[in-house]
Amino acid sequence: MKLSPNEISEELERVRTGHYNQFIRRLTLHKARGFVEQSVEFRNPVTALIGTNGGGKSTILAGC
């Protein structure tokens, strides 16, 4: 999907002002696999979680 220049400007403005209707800002994992009381904060909209095998990506997504 390719965004138009106008759509890109609108998205950048939302990021700058923090105006997202559905946006996970913080996720806290309570006793999930290897995580105990671990908080993850997302400062910008997340479109991908990248990490090594066994790094906890699926655990973070399961907590959503």
N, CA, C, O and CB atoms as a CASP TS submission, in Angstrom:
PFRMAT TS
TARGET T0000
AUTHOR 0000-0000-0000
METHOD Language model
MODEL 1
PARENT N/A
ATOM      1  N   MET     1       0.842  -1.171   0.000  1.00  0.00           N
ATOM      2  CA  MET     1       0.000   0.000   0.000  1.00  0.00           C
ATOM      3  C   MET     1       0.888   1.234   0.000  1.00  0.00           C
ATOM      4  O   MET     1       1.753   1.387   0.862  1.00  0.00           O
ATOM      5  CB  MET     1      -0.958  -0.002   1.212  1.00  0.00           C
ATOM      6  N   LYS     2       0.675   2.094  -0.949  1.00  0.00           N
ATOM      7  CA  LYS     2       1.459   3.315  -1.048  1.00  0.00           C
ATOM      8  C   LYS     2       0.611   4.494  -0.586  1.00  0.00           C
ATOM      9  O   LYS     2      -0.530   4.657  -1.017  1.00  0.00           O
ATOM     10  CB  LYS     2       1.967   3.534  -2.495  1.00  0.00           C
ATOM     11  N   LEU     3       1.174   5.305   0.284  1.00  0.00           N
ATOM     12  CA  LEU     3       0.463   6.475   0.797  1.00  0.00           C
ATOM     13  C   LEU     3       0.760   7.689  -0.062  1.00  0.00           C
ATOM     14  O   LEU     3       1.865   7.845  -0.583  1.00  0.00           O
ATOM     15  CB  LEU     3       0.847   6.750   2.258  1.00  0.00           C
ATOM     16  N   SER     4      -0.230   8.538  -0.200  1.00  0.00           N
ATOM     17  CA  SER     4      -0.042   9.794  -0.927  1.00  0.00           C
ATOM     18  C   SER     4       0.742  10.759  -0.041  1.00  0.00           C
ATOM     19  O   SER     4       0.798  10.569   1.174  1.00  0.00           O
ATOM     20  CB  SER     4      -1.417  10.414  -1.350  1.00  0.00           C
ATOM     21  N   PRO     5       1.346  11.787  -0.628  1.00  0.00           N
ATOM     22  CA  PRO     5       2.059  12.780   0.189  1.00  0.00           C
ATOM     23  C   PRO     5       1.169  13.396   1.277  1.00  0.00           C
ATOM     24  O   PRO     5       1.641  13.685   2.377  1.00  0.00           O
ATOM     25  CB  PRO     5       2.607  13.887  -0.706  1.00  0.00           C
ATOM     26  N   ASN     6      -0.115  13.594   0.967  1.00  0.00           N
ATOM     27  CA  ASN     6      -1.039  14.148   1.955  1.00  0.00           C
ATOM     28  C   ASN     6      -1.249  13.175   3.123  1.00  0.00           C
ATOM     29  O   ASN     6      -1.261  13.586   4.283  1.00  0.00           O
ATOM     30  CB  ASN     6      -2.388  14.481   1.291  1.00  0.00           C
ATOM     31  N   GLU     7      -1.413  11.885   2.810  1.00  0.00           N
ATOM     32  CA  GLU     7      -1.590  10.873   3.853  1.00  0.00           C
ATOM     33  C   GLU     7      -0.341  10.758   4.728  1.00  0.00           C
ATOM     34  O   GLU     7      -0.445  10.575   5.941  1.00  0.00           O
ATOM     35  CB  GLU     7      -1.920   9.512   3.225  1.00  0.00           C
ATOM     36  N   ILE     8       0.819  10.863   4.122  1.00  0.00           N
ATOM     37  CA  ILE     8       2.075  10.813   4.884  1.00  0.00           C
ATOM     38  C   ILE     8       2.138  12.002   5.839  1.00  0.00           C
ATOM     39  O   ILE     8       2.504  11.850   7.004  1.00  0.00           O
ATOM     40  CB  ILE     8       3.310  10.813   3.929  1.00  0.00           C
ATOM     41  N   SER     9       1.781  13.180   5.344  1.00  0.00           N
ATOM     42  CA  SER     9       1.771  14.384   6.201  1.00  0.00           C
ATOM     43  C   SER     9       0.812  14.218   7.371  1.00  0.00           C
ATOM     44  O   SER     9       1.134  14.592   8.499  1.00  0.00           O
ATOM     45  CB  SER     9       1.380  15.629   5.381  1.00  0.00           C
ATOM     46  N   GLU    10      -0.372  13.655   7.106  1.00  0.00           N
ATOM     47  CA  GLU    10      -1.357  13.444   8.171  1.00  0.00           C
ATOM     48  C   GLU    10      -0.827  12.465   9.218  1.00  0.00           C
ATOM     49  O   GLU    10      -0.992  12.692  10.417  1.00  0.00           O
ATOM     50  CB  GLU    10      -2.681  12.923   7.584  1.00  0.00           C
ATOM     51  N   GLU    11      -0.194  11.383   8.776  1.00  0.00           N
ATOM     52  CA  GLU    11       0.352  10.398   9.716  1.00  0.00           C
ATOM     53  C   GLU    11       1.486  10.995  10.546  1.00  0.00           C
ATOM     54  O   GLU    11       1.567  10.752  11.750  1.00  0.00           O
ATOM     55  CB  GLU    11       0.852   9.157   8.960  1.00  0.00           C
ATOM     56  N   LEU    12       2.355  11.767   9.916  1.00  0.00           N
ATOM     57  CA  LEU    12       3.446  12.410  10.653  1.00  0.00           C
ATOM     58  C   LEU    12       2.907  13.381  11.706  1.00  0.00           C
ATOM     59  O   LEU    12       3.465  13.492  12.798  1.00  0.00           O
ATOM     60  CB  LEU    12       4.378  13.152   9.682  1.00  0.00           C
ATOM     61  N   GLU    13       1.832  14.072  11.376  1.00  0.00           N
ATOM     62  CA  GLU    13       1.205  14.987  12.347  1.00  0.00           C
ATOM     63  C   GLU    13       0.620  14.206  13.516  1.00  0.00           C
ATOM     64  O   GLU    13       0.716  14.648  14.661  1.00  0.00           O
ATOM     65  CB  GLU    13       0.101  15.832  11.669  1.00  0.00           C
ATOM     66  N   ARG    14       0.018  13.057  13.246  1.00  0.00           N
ATOM     67  CA  ARG    14      -0.521  12.225  14.331  1.00  0.00           C
ATOM     68  C   ARG    14       0.601  11.745  15.244  1.00  0.00           C
ATOM     69  O   ARG    14       0.448  11.733  16.466  1.00  0.00           O
ATOM     70  CB  ARG    14      -1.294  11.016  13.759  1.00  0.00           C
ATOM     71  N   VAL    15       1.720  11.353  14.660  1.00  0.00           N
ATOM     72  CA  VAL    15       2.860  10.911  15.469  1.00  0.00           C
ATOM     73  C   VAL    15       3.358  12.072  16.321  1.00  0.00           C
ATOM     74  O   VAL    15       3.612  11.910  17.514  1.00  0.00           O
ATOM     75  CB  VAL    15       4.004  10.363  14.569  1.00  0.00           C
ATOM     76  N   ARG    16       3.498  13.242  15.705  1.00  0.00           N
ATOM     77  CA  ARG    16       4.020  14.413  16.414  1.00  0.00           C
ATOM     78  C   ARG    16       3.138  14.806  17.596  1.00  0.00           C
ATOM     79  O   ARG    16       3.640  15.148  18.667  1.00  0.00           O
ATOM     80  CB  ARG    16       4.149  15.591  15.457  1.00  0.00           C
ATOM     81  N   THR    17       1.827  14.755  17.399  1.00  0.00           N
ATOM     82  CA  THR    17       0.903  15.202  18.437  1.00  0.00           C
ATOM     83  C   THR    17       0.405  14.063  19.333  1.00  0.00           C
ATOM     84  O   THR    17      -0.201  14.312  20.375  1.00  0.00           O
ATOM     85  CB  THR    17      -0.274  15.891  17.800  1.00  0.00           C
ATOM     86  N   GLY    18       0.661  12.810  18.926  1.00  0.00           N
ATOM     87  CA  GLY    18       0.221  11.676  19.733  1.00  0.00           C
ATOM     88  C   GLY    18      -1.270  11.421  19.652  1.00  0.00           C
ATOM     89  O   GLY    18      -1.844  10.846  20.578  1.00  0.00           O
ATOM     90  N   HIS    19      -1.915  11.832  18.567  1.00  0.00           N
ATOM     91  CA  HIS    19      -3.363  11.652  18.407  1.00  0.00           C
ATOM     92  C   HIS    19      -3.686  10.392  17.609  1.00  0.00           C
ATOM     93  O   HIS    19      -3.944  10.450  16.407  1.00  0.00           O
ATOM     94  CB  HIS    19      -3.976  12.875  17.717  1.00  0.00           C
ATOM     95  N   TYR    20      -3.668   9.275  18.287  1.00  0.00           N
ATOM     96  CA  TYR    20      -4.059   8.006  17.686  1.00  0.00           C
ATOM     97  C   TYR    20      -5.213   7.448  18.498  1.00  0.00           C
ATOM     98  O   TYR    20      -5.143   7.398  19.726  1.00  0.00           O
ATOM     99  CB  TYR    20      -2.862   6.997  17.632  1.00  0.00           C
ATOM    100  N   ASN    21      -6.261   7.034  17.831  1.00  0.00           N
ATOM    101  CA  ASN    21      -7.413   6.470  18.537  1.00  0.00           C
ATOM    102  C   ASN    21      -7.098   5.100  19.113  1.00  0.00           C
ATOM    103  O   ASN    21      -7.457   4.807  20.253  1.00  0.00           O
ATOM    104  CB  ASN    21      -8.611   6.374  17.603  1.00  0.00           C
ATOM    105  N   GLN    22      -6.434   4.265  18.340  1.00  0.00           N
ATOM    106  CA  GLN    22      -6.102   2.920  18.787  1.00  0.00           C
ATOM    107  C   GLN    22      -4.597   2.742  18.675  1.00  0.00           C
ATOM    108  O   GLN    22      -4.065   2.449  17.604  1.00  0.00           O
ATOM    109  CB  GLN    22      -6.862   1.838  17.954  1.00  0.00           C
ATOM    110  N   PHE    23      -3.931   2.923  19.789  1.00  0.00           N
ATOM    111  CA  PHE    23      -2.481   2.880  19.791  1.00  0.00           C
ATOM    112  C   PHE    23      -2.023   2.371  21.144  1.00  0.00           C
ATOM    113  O   PHE    23      -2.350   2.956  22.177  1.00  0.00           O
ATOM    114  CB  PHE    23      -1.873   4.273  19.479  1.00  0.00           C
ATOM    115  N   ILE    24      -1.274   1.296  21.143  1.00  0.00           N
ATOM    116  CA  ILE    24      -0.763   0.749  22.401  1.00  0.00           C
ATOM    117  C   ILE    24       0.444   1.582  22.813  1.00  0.00           C
ATOM    118  O   ILE    24       1.451   1.624  22.108  1.00  0.00           O
ATOM    119  CB  ILE    24      -0.383  -0.774  22.261  1.00  0.00           C
ATOM    120  N   ARG    25       0.334   2.235  23.946  1.00  0.00           N
ATOM    121  CA  ARG    25       1.432   3.069  24.439  1.00  0.00           C
ATOM    122  C   ARG    25       2.348   2.305  25.394  1.00  0.00           C
ATOM    123  O   ARG    25       3.564   2.501  25.391  1.00  0.00           O
ATOM    124  CB  ARG    25       0.876   4.303  25.136  1.00  0.00           C
ATOM    125  N   ARG    26       1.758   1.442  26.203  1.00  0.00           N
ATOM    126  CA  ARG    26       2.543   0.687  27.177  1.00  0.00           C
ATOM    127  C   ARG    26       1.931  -0.690  27.336  1.00  0.00           C
ATOM    128  O   ARG    26       0.714  -0.867  27.295  1.00  0.00           O
ATOM    129  CB  ARG    26       2.606   1.421  28.543  1.00  0.00           C
ATOM    130  N   LEU    27       2.809  -1.653  27.517  1.00  0.00           N
ATOM    131  CA  LEU    27       2.389  -3.025  27.729  1.00  0.00           C
ATOM    132  C   LEU    27       3.199  -3.559  28.896  1.00  0.00           C
ATOM    133  O   LEU    27       4.426  -3.463  28.890  1.00  0.00           O
ATOM    134  CB  LEU    27       2.578  -3.901  26.440  1.00  0.00           C
ATOM    135  N   THR    28       2.531  -4.124  29.901  1.00  0.00           N
ATOM    136  CA  THR    28       3.223  -4.701  31.042  1.00  0.00           C
ATOM    137  C   THR    28       2.963  -6.199  31.068  1.00  0.00           C
ATOM    138  O   THR    28       1.816  -6.645  31.044  1.00  0.00           O
ATOM    139  CB  THR    28       2.769  -4.035  32.368  1.00  0.00           C
ATOM    140  N   LEU    29       4.034  -6.961  31.116  1.00  0.00           N
ATOM    141  CA  LEU    29       3.945  -8.420  31.139  1.00  0.00           C
ATOM    142  C   LEU    29       4.098  -8.897  32.576  1.00  0.00           C
ATOM    143  O   LEU    29       5.106  -8.615  33.225  1.00  0.00           O
ATOM    144  CB  LEU    29       5.027  -9.068  30.220  1.00  0.00           C
ATOM    145  N   HIS    30       3.103  -9.617  33.070  1.00  0.00           N
ATOM    146  CA  HIS    30       3.114 -10.151  34.429  1.00  0.00           C
ATOM    147  C   HIS    30       3.310 -11.667  34.358  1.00  0.00           C
ATOM    148  O   HIS    30       2.394 -12.392  33.970  1.00  0.00           O
ATOM    149  CB  HIS    30       1.791  -9.790  35.189  1.00  0.00           C
ATOM    150  N   LYS    31       4.473 -12.138  34.721  1.00  0.00           N
ATOM    151  CA  LYS    31       4.767 -13.574  34.752  1.00  0.00           C
ATOM    152  C   LYS    31       4.421 -14.256  33.426  1.00  0.00           C
ATOM    153  O   LYS    31       3.739 -15.281  33.417  1.00  0.00           O
ATOM    154  CB  LYS    31       4.000 -14.241  35.892  1.00  0.00           C
ATOM    155  N   ALA    32       4.879 -13.706  32.333  1.00  0.00           N
ATOM    156  CA  ALA    32       4.658 -14.286  31.011  1.00  0.00           C
ATOM    157  C   ALA    32       5.980 -14.823  30.498  1.00  0.00           C
ATOM    158  O   ALA    32       6.907 -14.069  30.202  1.00  0.00           O
ATOM    159  CB  ALA    32       4.059 -13.241  30.022  1.00  0.00           C
ATOM    160  N   ARG    33       6.047 -16.141  30.398  1.00  0.00           N
ATOM    161  CA  ARG    33       7.269 -16.828  29.978  1.00  0.00           C
ATOM    162  C   ARG    33       8.446 -16.334  30.806  1.00  0.00           C
ATOM    163  O   ARG    33       8.437 -16.486  32.028  1.00  0.00           O
ATOM    164  CB  ARG    33       7.538 -16.609  28.469  1.00  0.00           C
ATOM    165  N   GLY    34       9.451 -15.751  30.181  1.00  0.00           N
ATOM    166  CA  GLY    34      10.628 -15.307  30.929  1.00  0.00           C
ATOM    167  C   GLY    34      10.528 -13.900  31.478  1.00  0.00           C
ATOM    168  O   GLY    34      11.492 -13.393  32.052  1.00  0.00           O
ATOM    169  N   PHE    35       9.383 -13.261  31.316  1.00  0.00           N
ATOM    170  CA  PHE    35       9.219 -11.877  31.757  1.00  0.00           C
ATOM    171  C   PHE    35       8.448 -11.820  33.077  1.00  0.00           C
ATOM    172  O   PHE    35       7.407 -12.458  33.227  1.00  0.00           O
ATOM    173  CB  PHE    35       8.491 -11.049  30.679  1.00  0.00           C
ATOM    174  N   VAL    36       8.968 -11.056  34.021  1.00  0.00           N
ATOM    175  CA  VAL    36       8.282 -10.844  35.292  1.00  0.00           C
ATOM    176  C   VAL    36       8.192  -9.335  35.515  1.00  0.00           C
ATOM    177  O   VAL    36       9.211  -8.662  35.675  1.00  0.00           O
ATOM    178  CB  VAL    36       9.030 -11.561  36.485  1.00  0.00           C
ATOM    179  N   GLU    37       6.969  -8.813  35.524  1.00  0.00           N
ATOM    180  CA  GLU    37       6.742  -7.381  35.743  1.00  0.00           C
ATOM    181  C   GLU    37       7.621  -6.532  34.817  1.00  0.00           C
ATOM    182  O   GLU    37       8.302  -5.610  35.265  1.00  0.00           O
ATOM    183  CB  GLU    37       7.019  -7.017  37.214  1.00  0.00           C
ATOM    184  N   GLN    38       7.595  -6.849  33.550  1.00  0.00           N
ATOM    185  CA  GLN    38       8.383  -6.111  32.555  1.00  0.00           C
ATOM    186  C   GLN    38       7.465  -5.208  31.759  1.00  0.00           C
ATOM    187  O   GLN    38       6.477  -5.674  31.192  1.00  0.00           O
ATOM    188  CB  GLN    38       9.146  -7.077  31.610  1.00  0.00           C
ATOM    189  N   SER    39       7.778  -3.914  31.708  1.00  0.00           N
ATOM    190  CA  SER    39       6.983  -2.962  30.929  1.00  0.00           C
ATOM    191  C   SER    39       7.717  -2.604  29.647  1.00  0.00           C
ATOM    192  O   SER    39       8.938  -2.448  29.626  1.00  0.00           O
ATOM    193  CB  SER    39       6.683  -1.689  31.753  1.00  0.00           C
ATOM    194  N   VAL    40       6.939  -2.480  28.582  1.00  0.00           N
ATOM    195  CA  VAL    40       7.465  -2.061  27.296  1.00  0.00           C
ATOM    196  C   VAL    40       6.677  -0.824  26.899  1.00  0.00           C
ATOM    197  O   VAL    40       5.448  -0.866  26.849  1.00  0.00           O
ATOM    198  CB  VAL    40       7.361  -3.203  26.208  1.00  0.00           C
ATOM    199  N   GLU    41       7.373   0.286  26.613  1.00  0.00           N
ATOM    200  CA  GLU    41       6.700   1.512  26.190  1.00  0.00           C
ATOM    201  C   GLU    41       6.957   1.740  24.716  1.00  0.00           C
ATOM    202  O   GLU    41       8.083   1.601  24.238  1.00  0.00           O
ATOM    203  CB  GLU    41       7.174   2.728  27.020  1.00  0.00           C
ATOM    204  N   PHE    42       5.898   2.094  24.000  1.00  0.00           N
ATOM    205  CA  PHE    42       5.981   2.389  22.583  1.00  0.00           C
ATOM    206  C   PHE    42       5.784   3.891  22.415  1.00  0.00           C
ATOM    207  O   PHE    42       4.708   4.412  22.709  1.00  0.00           O
ATOM    208  CB  PHE    42       4.923   1.575  21.762  1.00  0.00           C
ATOM    209  N   ARG    43       6.800   4.581  21.950  1.00  0.00           N
ATOM    210  CA  ARG    43       6.722   6.037  21.798  1.00  0.00           C
ATOM    211  C   ARG    43       6.121   6.450  20.462  1.00  0.00           C
ATOM    212  O   ARG    43       5.600   7.557  20.327  1.00  0.00           O
ATOM    213  CB  ARG    43       8.099   6.648  21.944  1.00  0.00           C
ATOM    214  N   ASN    44       6.192   5.578  19.493  1.00  0.00           N
ATOM    215  CA  ASN    44       5.632   5.829  18.166  1.00  0.00           C
ATOM    216  C   ASN    44       4.776   4.639  17.782  1.00  0.00           C
ATOM    217  O   ASN    44       4.898   3.571  18.383  1.00  0.00           O
ATOM    218  CB  ASN    44       6.754   6.079  17.106  1.00  0.00           C
ATOM    219  N   PRO    45       3.919   4.801  16.799  1.00  0.00           N
ATOM    220  CA  PRO    45       3.105   3.664  16.358  1.00  0.00           C
ATOM    221  C   PRO    45       3.999   2.496  15.944  1.00  0.00           C
ATOM    222  O   PRO    45       4.962   2.672  15.197  1.00  0.00           O
ATOM    223  CB  PRO    45       2.186   4.076  15.185  1.00  0.00           C
ATOM    224  N   VAL    46       3.677   1.328  16.427  1.00  0.00           N
ATOM    225  CA  VAL    46       4.465   0.143  16.130  1.00  0.00           C
ATOM    226  C   VAL    46       3.864  -0.578  14.933  1.00  0.00           C
ATOM    227  O   VAL    46       2.670  -0.878  14.908  1.00  0.00           O
ATOM    228  CB  VAL    46       4.537  -0.794  17.354  1.00  0.00           C
ATOM    229  N   THR    47       4.694  -0.848  13.955  1.00  0.00           N
ATOM    230  CA  THR    47       4.235  -1.608  12.803  1.00  0.00           C
ATOM    231  C   THR    47       4.937  -2.952  12.721  1.00  0.00           C
ATOM    232  O   THR    47       4.496  -3.834  11.985  1.00  0.00           O
ATOM    233  CB  THR    47       4.461  -0.820  11.524  1.00  0.00           C
ATOM    234  N   ALA    48       6.026  -3.121  13.468  1.00  0.00           N
ATOM    235  CA  ALA    48       6.759  -4.386  13.435  1.00  0.00           C
ATOM    236  C   ALA    48       7.537  -4.562  14.732  1.00  0.00           C
ATOM    237  O   ALA    48       8.055  -3.598  15.296  1.00  0.00           O
ATOM    238  CB  ALA    48       7.713  -4.440  12.216  1.00  0.00           C
ATOM    239  N   LEU    49       7.611  -5.784  15.190  1.00  0.00           N
ATOM    240  CA  LEU    49       8.487  -6.141  16.297  1.00  0.00           C
ATOM    241  C   LEU    49       9.586  -7.015  15.712  1.00  0.00           C
ATOM    242  O   LEU    49       9.304  -8.038  15.088  1.00  0.00           O
ATOM    243  CB  LEU    49       7.704  -6.879  17.458  1.00  0.00           C
ATOM    244  N   ILE    50      10.819  -6.622  15.909  1.00  0.00           N
ATOM    245  CA  ILE    50      11.943  -7.337  15.322  1.00  0.00           C
ATOM    246  C   ILE    50      12.850  -7.808  16.437  1.00  0.00           C
ATOM    247  O   ILE    50      13.159  -7.056  17.361  1.00  0.00           O
ATOM    248  CB  ILE    50      12.717  -6.448  14.317  1.00  0.00           C
ATOM    249  N   GLY    51      13.276  -9.060  16.345  1.00  0.00           N
ATOM    250  CA  GLY    51      14.191  -9.592  17.353  1.00  0.00           C
ATOM    251  C   GLY    51      14.626 -10.994  16.983  1.00  0.00           C
ATOM    252  O   GLY    51      14.161 -11.569  15.998  1.00  0.00           O
ATOM    253  N   THR    52      15.516 -11.527  17.781  1.00  0.00           N
ATOM    254  CA  THR    52      16.048 -12.855  17.542  1.00  0.00           C
ATOM    255  C   THR    52      15.011 -13.916  17.878  1.00  0.00           C
ATOM    256  O   THR    52      14.026 -13.642  18.563  1.00  0.00           O
ATOM    257  CB  THR    52      17.318 -13.075  18.356  1.00  0.00           C
ATOM    258  N   ASN    53      15.242 -15.129  17.391  1.00  0.00           N
ATOM    259  CA  ASN    53      14.380 -16.249  17.764  1.00  0.00           C
ATOM    260  C   ASN    53      14.463 -16.440  19.275  1.00  0.00           C
ATOM    261  O   ASN    53      15.549 -16.454  19.854  1.00  0.00           O
ATOM    262  CB  ASN    53      14.790 -17.560  17.009  1.00  0.00           C
ATOM    263  N   GLY    54      13.305 -16.587  19.896  1.00  0.00           N
ATOM    264  CA  GLY    54      13.262 -16.763  21.346  1.00  0.00           C
ATOM    265  C   GLY    54      13.423 -15.469  22.118  1.00  0.00           C
ATOM    266  O   GLY    54      13.612 -15.495  23.335  1.00  0.00           O
ATOM    267  N   GLY    55      13.352 -14.333  21.432  1.00  0.00           N
ATOM    268  CA  GLY    55      13.556 -13.040  22.081  1.00  0.00           C
ATOM    269  C   GLY    55      12.329 -12.466  22.754  1.00  0.00           C
ATOM    270  O   GLY    55      12.443 -11.466  23.463  1.00  0.00           O
ATOM    271  N   GLY    56      11.138 -13.067  22.560  1.00  0.00           N
ATOM    272  CA  GLY    56       9.938 -12.620  23.249  1.00  0.00           C
ATOM    273  C   GLY    56       8.939 -11.863  22.396  1.00  0.00           C
ATOM    274  O   GLY    56       7.996 -11.286  22.938  1.00  0.00           O
ATOM    275  N   LYS    57       9.108 -11.843  21.098  1.00  0.00           N
ATOM    276  CA  LYS    57       8.177 -11.108  20.224  1.00  0.00           C
ATOM    277  C   LYS    57       6.754 -11.629  20.360  1.00  0.00           C
ATOM    278  O   LYS    57       5.820 -10.843  20.522  1.00  0.00           O
ATOM    279  CB  LYS    57       8.625 -11.208  18.761  1.00  0.00           C
ATOM    280  N   SER    58       6.580 -12.927  20.296  1.00  0.00           N
ATOM    281  CA  SER    58       5.229 -13.514  20.402  1.00  0.00           C
ATOM    282  C   SER    58       4.644 -13.287  21.782  1.00  0.00           C
ATOM    283  O   SER    58       3.436 -13.091  21.914  1.00  0.00           O
ATOM    284  CB  SER    58       5.264 -15.020  20.094  1.00  0.00           C
ATOM    285  N   THR    59       5.471 -13.309  22.804  1.00  0.00           N
ATOM    286  CA  THR    59       4.998 -13.058  24.175  1.00  0.00           C
ATOM    287  C   THR    59       4.452 -11.638  24.283  1.00  0.00           C
ATOM    288  O   THR    59       3.408 -11.424  24.899  1.00  0.00           O
ATOM    289  CB  THR    59       6.142 -13.276  25.206  1.00  0.00           C
ATOM    290  N   ILE    60       5.136 -10.678  23.700  1.00  0.00           N
ATOM    291  CA  ILE    60       4.668  -9.294  23.737  1.00  0.00           C
ATOM    292  C   ILE    60       3.344  -9.173  23.001  1.00  0.00           C
ATOM    293  O   ILE    60       2.424  -8.525  23.498  1.00  0.00           O
ATOM    294  CB  ILE    60       5.714  -8.344  23.121  1.00  0.00           C
ATOM    295  N   LEU    61       3.230  -9.776  21.839  1.00  0.00           N
ATOM    296  CA  LEU    61       1.980  -9.703  21.072  1.00  0.00           C
ATOM    297  C   LEU    61       0.844 -10.415  21.782  1.00  0.00           C
ATOM    298  O   LEU    61      -0.301  -9.969  21.709  1.00  0.00           O
ATOM    299  CB  LEU    61       2.172 -10.302  19.687  1.00  0.00           C
ATOM    300  N   ALA    62       1.136 -11.518  22.473  1.00  0.00           N
ATOM    301  CA  ALA    62       0.090 -12.251  23.201  1.00  0.00           C
ATOM    302  C   ALA    62      -0.437 -11.414  24.353  1.00  0.00           C
ATOM    303  O   ALA    62      -1.578 -11.603  24.775  1.00  0.00           O
ATOM    304  CB  ALA    62       0.627 -13.599  23.726  1.00  0.00           C
ATOM    305  N   GLY    63       0.365 -10.495  24.872  1.00  0.00           N
ATOM    306  CA  GLY    63      -0.055  -9.643  25.971  1.00  0.00           C
ATOM    307  C   GLY    63      -0.994  -8.532  25.550  1.00  0.00           C
ATOM    308  O   GLY    63      -1.600  -7.876  26.398  1.00  0.00           O
ATOM    309  N   CYS    64      -1.124  -8.310  24.240  1.00  0.00           N
ATOM    310  CA  CYS    64      -2.010  -7.247  23.748  1.00  0.00           C
ATOM    311  C   CYS    64      -3.388  -7.678  23.927  1.00  0.00           C
ATOM    312  O   CYS    64      -4.314  -6.944  23.583  1.00  0.00           O
ATOM    313  CB  CYS    64      -1.754  -6.897  22.296  1.00  0.00           C
TER
END
